[in-house]
Structures are given as C-alpha cells and as structure tokens.
Amino acid sequence: MLEKQEMMRMFRKYAIFAGLVVGMVSILLTVTILSRSSWQQGIALSLQDTLNARYSDVYAVEDGLVIPSPFSTSAAVYNLTAKKAGSSALLHQYGIIVRIPTIAGPAPAVFLYSDDAGVVFVGYALHYGKAKSVFENAVGLKIIQYWQKQVYTILKSAGVEVKHE
C-alpha cells in the first residue's frame, strides 16, 4: 500500500514536471511563429537601408525566398525590383543578407546578385559609426571573397538559377 502511494506521488511529480516542460515549449513555439513575420520585415528593412545607402534609392526589396538548407539560420534572400522606370536595375536581382563570423562578433553582410555582374559585396547592415568601422576593419578581403562564393550556394538552395559563378 505504501509503495502504491509513493509511486503515485512520484508519478504526479513527473507529470507536473512534464506538463511544465510541454507548456514552456508550446509558449516558445507560439512566440517564435508569431514573431517570424516581424523578424523577416526587420531583415528586409535592414537590407533596404543598406542598399539605399550604397545605391541611392535604386532598389526596392520585395518578398523573401525560402532557403531549405542550414543556411536559413544565418542568411536571407530577397527579390529586388527597380524603384524608378528606366533605372539601371536589371531583371533577376536578389539582395542577400548573411551573418558572417568575425573576430568582433557576427556581422550582417549584404550582397547583391544580378545575372550580369554576379555577386557583389554591398556593405554591412550596420548604421552606427563605431560598430560599422570595427566590422569594416575586422573583416578582411579574403573573408568577403569566401562569402561571395557561399552566396552562390545560398542562392542555388533558394531555387535561384545562377547564371555564372
């Protein structure tokens, strides 16, 4: 009789613990799913600001592409369109923002892909003087070249037909 009571007490403790764990996980999943769209909008806005700083309102960031690969945790690809009729913006252009590791911490690097020019490094999605200069000094040309090559892989995994590498 005592063993049954002891087992029921332990079962209740484990059931309460399991219920708390399931409740916490469900809350985290709900918050993550609900905040996904605002997170993507924030990334698109950072991409738009960086492109505007370099190319003076030539591009408009459109919808994002799904990246069904491990790159999806540290990269985002967006369609770009020309803001002004007759501008030099071409068809099939994509804006890519990639979190690259540096000595100073992760840096959001922005790349531009077009069918004729390939992948071009635009800059960092940072708008603060000190942080921007630290990352510009911490990231060497070889690292940027490495990530330019990786952007082709990211684009291919997002379903983009890459013209040349």
N, C-alpha and C positions, 0 to 999 in steps of 0.2 A: 504494500500500500504506500509506504514511504517512497519507494522507488518511482512509482507512478506519479506521485505529486512532484517529486524532484524533476522528473522528466518533463512534466507539463510546464513547470516553472522555467526550465531551460528552453523548452520549445517556444514559450511566449517571448522570452528574451530574444531569441534568434529571429522570431517572426517580426518583432518590433524593429530590430536592427535591419532586417531585410526590407521591411516596409519603408524605413527611413532612407535607406540607400536607393531604393526604386523611386521614391518621391523626389530625392535630390537630383537623380539622373534625369527624371522626366522634367523637372523645372529647368535644368541646364539645357536640355534639348529644346524645350519650348522657347526659351530666351534666345538661343542660337538661331533657331529657324525664323523667329520673328525679327531678329536684328540683321539677318542676311541682306535684305534689300537695302537698308540704310548703309550698311558696310560697303556694298557694291557702289552705291551712289557716291559715297565719300571717296572711294578709289577713283571713280570716273571724274570727280571734281578735281582731285589732285592731278590726274593726268591732263585734264583740260587746262588747268592753271600752268602747268609746266610747258605744255605745247604753246600756249598763248605767250608765255614769257620769251620763248625762243623764236616763234614764227608769227607773232603779231596777229592773232585772230584769223588764221587761215583755216584751221580745222575745227570741226565740231565732233565731239565724242558721242557716238551712238551706242547701240546695245552691245553688251559684253558677250563673248563667246565662252562656251563651256570647255574646260580643259580636263578631259577624263584621264588624268595621269597624276603622278605625285607632284608635278609642278604646280598643280592647282592650289597648293597651300602657300606658295610664295610667288605666284605670278598671276596676272590678269591680262586678258587680251580684249580690246575693244575695236569695233569698226569705226573708221573715221570718214567723214564726208567734208566736202568743201563748203565753207560758210558763204563765200561770195562766188557768184557766177563769173566765170572767166578767170578765176584764180589759177595758180599753177598746181593746185592739188589734183592728184590723179585718182582714177578709179582704183579699187582694191588697195586701200591703205589701211593699216592697222596700227593702233597705239598699244604698246606693251609696257606694263609696269612690273618690275621684278625686284624682289627683295634680295639684294646681294650681300653676302657677309663681308665685313671689313674689320680692320683692327679696332676701329672706333665703334663697332656695332653694326647692325643691319642697316643698309641704306636703300631707299626706294629709287631705283634707277629706271628712267623712262627711255624707251627705244621706239623708233618709228620704222615701220616696214612698208615699202612700196614695191610694186612689181619691177620698176626700172632701177631703183637705187639699192634695193636690198635692205639690210638692217643698218640703221644709223642711230648712234647714241645721241639723245637729246639733252639729257641732264638729269638732275636729281629732283625728286618731288619734295623738295625742302624749300621753305620760303623764309627761313630765319638765317640771318647773316653768319653767326658763329658756327652753327651746325652745318650749314652748306659749305663753308670754307674748310671745315675739318674733314668732311667727307671727300671734297674735291682733292684735298692733299693726301688723304689716306688711301685712296683708290688709284692704283697705277693703270697705265695704258694696257698692260697685259691682262689685267682682271677685266677691264671693259671689253677687250677683244675676245676673251673667253666667253663672256656672257652674250656678246653679239652672236657667237656661234651657237650658244644654247638657245637663243631666241628662235632660231630656225626650227629646232626640235620642239619647242613650245608651240610654235605656230602649226607645225605638222600635226601635233597631238590635238590641237583645237580644230582640225579639219580644214586648215587653210592650205590651198595649193601654192606651194612656194615655187617661184619661177627659177631662181638661182640661189646658190649659197656662196 
